Amino acid sequence: MKKLFLVCAVAFIGLGQASAQLETKDYGIFNRVGVGVGVGTTGITIDAATVITPYVGVRAGVDIFPNIKVNTDLDLGVEGANATIGQYSGHITELNKLLPDNQQIPANIPEQLDVQGEAKLGGGHVLFDVYPFPKASSFRVTVGAYFGSEKVIDVYNKKNGALLSVSRWNAAMENPMARPFVEQYGLKKIGAELGDYFIAPDGQGNMDASIKVNSFRPYLGLGFGRAVPKKRIGCQFDLGVQFWGTPKVMVTDASGERELKAENAGGDGGDVIKVISDISVYPVLSFRLVGRIL
């Protein structure tokens, strides 16, 4: 896809150079410069643009996505579901008698975790606008690329270290000093189960899940309006897609960072992961106000 983007860019620039004789006095890089601000599915867009020829223009800028956060909760349970967290809490006092001071388990083990999710769709872009009929219409084809973080969705425990008691409990399950007691009562680790996956907090009491895509995202779209308007003020409308590859659902927990596969997640969780993995493009719909400064 990167090669396709480069080939298209070179072709459009070549087209522009071939047609530059039409209006050599009025066009050329930096002979006409504009700025614009817009809103859309990429957030708030701020960019600058210049005209290369009547047929080709280029714009580059940043996309600022609103910091929208969503709160929910995640149920925790015992690995294998042979007991409840409430039942396990009664063993904390006896376990602590077997553990050193720096590994003591806090008295209360939560049965739910408050989690927060946020979108991270901001970044930057470089786009080439191609006008097939520059004198008759402002209709254009746009190619280019968006750039941003690999993480587009991030979900994490709202309070840092919220699951420290769970981390301490799970560490005790593997502690040689507590092992006889653990085996006597058949104690298990605590976390969240998703099909074949058991997700437990890391040593600091945190868990993190995210959706990752390619940081380089080729773009193809259609639109109306000029980034550098003929008059002082104008507007633009864009409709297209970013090609961001196959999304991956990642989790960072006691096992480190790993990818969750739909076929191993089972049930509703597997269905959700499969749907996410099938979304290989991100729609771009935006409206911009533009102004010419040169």
Beta strands, then each sheet from edge to edge (+ up, - down):
strand 1: 33-40
strand 2: 43-51
strand 3: 56-64
strand 4: 69-75
strand 5: 77-78
strand 6: 112-119
strand 7: 123-130
strand 8: 139-148
strand 9: 151-157
strand 10: 190-194
strand 11: 197-199
strand 12: 208-212
strand 13: 216-224
strand 14: 233-243
strand 15: 248-253
strand 16: 256-260
strand 17: 281-292
sheet 1: 1+ 2- 3+ 7- 8+ 13- 14+ 17- 1+
sheet 2: 4+ 6- 9+ 12- 15+ 16-
sheet 3: 5+ 10- 11+
end
